[in-house]
Amino acid sequence: MQRSGSTALYAGGLLLFIGFIAGSVIGIAKDQPSLGAIIGVGVAAVIAVLLWFVRR
């Protein structure tokens, strides 16, 4: 829920999507696309949570 007058919140979903795609691409290059996708989403989730704490 956004407070009135506050700035827009960061889009954590976009970070997760970018992490998934980037991790998959790196994983394909290393012949481990599933592991790359999991690691990419994990890293992106940590970044999204950190951004959420900073904006809070």
Secondary structure, 3 states (H helix, E strand, C coil): CCCCCCCCCCCHHHHHHHHHHHHHHHHHHCCCHHHHHHHHHHHHHHHHHHHHHHHC
